[in-house]
Amino acid sequence: MVDLKNEDAPAVEAEVSLEYTGDLMAASEADNVMSAVDQVQHKLEQQLRRHKQKRTAHRLSTSGQVAWSDLTEKGYD
């Protein structure tokens, strides 16, 4: 959504729907519309990056894999 009621500070708002999760939303006011759009884009990129990091964080944990490999090496499998 772009709100041009206030010409000195146009407002831009965007919402992104993610499959299987909630929506991401960003809003910004700036001196011109393009600056506001750039700010909203940056905010959404940050939110998507954080969302991806949270979803993949459990895959990066190797403590369970190391423990399992230690058990199999010792013959406990």
N, C-alpha and C positions, 0 to 999 in steps of 0.2 A: 504494500500500500504506500502511496506517495501522497503526502498532505502538503499542499501548496498554499494553505490559508495564510500562513505567516511567511511573507516573501523574504524576510530577512533571515529566517531560519527554517527552511523546508524540512519536513520530517519524512523519514523512510522507515518502513517496517516490513520485515520479511519473515515468513514461517516455512520451515522445511519439515516435511513428514518423513519419518524414518520407519522402515518396515520392522515390525516386531517390537518397537520401542516407542517412546513418546516423541513429541515434536520438538524441534529446536526453533527458537525465536530470537530475533535481534531487531533492535530499533536504534535510530540515531537521528540527531538534528545537526545540521552544519550550515555553513554560509551559502552553499549552493547544493543543488540536487545531486550532482555527480560526486561531490565529497561525501555526502550522506550515504549514497549507494556504496561507495568504496569502504566506508566504515562498517556498514552492515555486512558487506561481503567478508571483510576481515574478521568480524565477530563470529560469523557463521563458520568460517574456516577453522577458527580456534575451537569452537564448540565441537565440530566434527572430529577434529584431531583428538581432543580430550575423550570424546565418546569412543573413538576407535582404540585409544590407549587403554581405557577401562575394560573394553570387551576382549582385548588380546592380552591383558596383564596376566591372567591366570595361565595362559599358554607359555609365558616366559619363565614361570617358576620351574626350576629344574630340581628342586629339593626332593620331590616325589620320585622323579626319574633316577636321581643318584641313589636314593635309598633302595629302589627296586633293583637297580643294577648291582648294588653291593650285595643284596640278598641272593641274587641269581649266581653271582660269582662264588659265593660261599656254599652254594648247593642247597639253599633253602626254598627253591622255587617249587 
